[in-house]
Every structure is written in structure tokens, then in C-alpha cells.
Amino acid sequence: MPAITEPAPAKINLALHVRRRRPDGYHDLETLFAFATEGDVVTVEPAQTNSFTITGPFAAALLPVESIAPTPNTTPAKAGAQLGTANDEAPRSFSAASWHGNLVTAAADAFTTAFAPEAYHAITLEKHLPIASGIGGGSADAAATLRALARLHGIAPTDPRLHDIAAKLGADVPACLANRTTLGTGKGDTLTTLEGLSGTPLLLVNPGVAVSTAAVFKTWDGHDRGPIPEGNLLDRAKAGRNDLEPPALALAPVIAEVRTLLDAAQGVLLSRMSGSGATCFALFETPEARNTAATAAQAKGWWTLATKLA
């Protein structure tokens, strides 16, 4: 059976309103999810034992857990890679020291338990997106793993069990599983499909810092500033906000420098921080305007992805 490859595109929050803290520890959110056309890539194929390999520019940022012994059905790893960034001289490649400890393998475990308890898989993650950066990298990877395994085993993509698995993996995973523009409510996993802005030039910029989502929520002031208004998608996004941007700025002030650059760019339609940061995004009128802004960001040594909305 041939290998199945699934894209795991970057997620952005066009607006993110935090309404209140829930008894279960999550927060009630209203967010406009949208997706880039580029990001990470997940490949799965049948195997005699489970194995997980990470390649790509940000592979080294996902250290294998060397202290955990491989399980009987897990292929042992190569020596662990050191932490690195996309500015390393060459992409790193390593096999995870254990099948455990990553959202991709958690998704695979949950899928096989529900649908294929006797199956084993070789999974490869091409890691192109920076980690802990507010663009759903881990959630998108887990969702792509679920979609790929569903294709491999002939499971309908609309099977409600896939959504249930995704919701247990993380608040953003159901939106990443749907992989289309949606309004997320509840803890972000109640989704309503939205239309608009597909093909809009998009620039992602990360200043090279990772921001803890837990720390950002802990710093949030707890004030409910109201819902996302009605209207077309761009108007709703412009009238909205990201309630996590002020606490993220307190933790990583360099985010303000990114916003200043993007806000001042020619042809910008909207700029904002995505998720809990530190990646910021901007929508542009033209690819040329986007590319000019990307060049300016790259001159500061920041990571950029010049793409478009899916």
C-alpha cells in the first residue's frame, strides 16, 4: 500500500476573543480560524513496527525523549539531535527515541485504538513551522496525521469519531482537522464554516522567540471585552482583536517590533498576532506588497513565510 501524504498548513487566528475561564480549565473563546496553503507535511504508511521520524528545518527543535525506553513495538532511535532553528546550516533528521511524547504519535495512538488496533505505522513529519509560535504547528500536525490515517484505512473524513479524537488532543485540533475557514466557539472546537478571503496574500513573521500558551493565558487580565461582530469575514476580522496579544507582549516585547513593521507595510489589509504568539501575520492587497514586507522582515533576521490563505 503506498504512503499517504497530508499537508499540515499553518493556522492563523484572524481574531481571537477570550470570553471567560471555564470550570474545566479551558477558556470560552470566539475565534476566526483561517489556514495558509503551506506548512508542515505528514506522511504515513503501513509498517511492521511503529516508528516516528522528524525532518525539516525545525526538526531539531523537537528533541526526542532519550530517557524513555522504546516500547516492544517501537523502532529504536538514532542519537538525539540538539535544539536548533531554521537557520541551521542543514535540516536535521532523527527518529524519535520513543513513540510517545508528541501530538503526532498521540493522534496515531488514538486513531489505532478507535479504528485499527492491530495496525502499525511509519510516520514522517517534515517540520517547516517554528514551534510554540501561535500558528498551530503541533495541532496541525496531529490533525494531518488523523486525516492521513483515515485515508490509509478507508475511514470517511466526516466520521464523528475523528472529531472526538481531535477534541481530546487539543482545543485547536478540531479546526485543524477541518482545515478550512471557520468560526470557533466554546473552547474553540465548536465550528461553523465561513466563506471569504481565499487566495489573499498572507505573510507570517516570527521574531525567533517561543511563547508559552499557558504563560500567556496566565497573564491575561480576565476581562471579557465582548464578542466578534457579524459581517463579512474581513470586516469581522478588522473589527475584532486578539485578547492574548497584550499578555504575549508583556512576555515577549519584540512582538511589538513585528507588529510595527507589518502595520506600516504598504498594501496591508490587516495585521495581528496569531494565537498566543509570537508569530504575527498580515493580509495584503497584492503578492508584491507581501513580498516587499517579507524582505523587510528577513532583513531583521526574522523567520518569514510568504504564502496565501487557503
Number of C-alpha atoms within 10 A of each C-alpha: 6 8 12 18 21 20 22 33 26 28 28 26 28 29 24 28 22 24 20 15 15 12 7 7 8 14 19 17 24 23 28 26 27 25 27 26 17 19 23 22 22 25 20 25 17 18 12 12 13 22 23 24 20 22 19 19 22 24 28 23 17 21 18 26 16 14 8 12 14 16 13 9 12 21 19 18 20 14 12 17 17 13 13 17 19 20 12 12 9 10 18 21 21 21 22 28 26 23 27 19 15 18 20 25 22 16 25 24 19 18 21 18 12 12 16 13 11 7 14 19 21 18 26 22 25 22 28 22 27 27 21 19 26 25 30 28 26 26 26 30 31 28 33 30 32 30 25 25 28 20 16 17 13 10 16 12 17 12 10 10 15 23 20 12 19 25 19 13 19 17 19 24 29 26 31 29 24 17 22 19 27 22 25 24 19 16 23 25 22 16 18 13 13 15 10 13 16 15 12 18 24 28 27 26 25 26 21 18 17 17 20 17 18 9 13 21 19 11 15 16 11 14 10 12 12 11 15 20 13 10 10 12 19 15 12 16 23 16 13 20 21 19 24 22 24 19 19 26 18 14 17 18 13 16 25 18 11 23 19 11 14 26 17 11 19 15 18 20 17 18 25 25 34 26 29 30 27 32 28 28 26 25 26 23 15 15 18 13 17 25 18 13 25 23 13 14 21 15 10 10 12 17 20 20 20 20 21 21 23 19
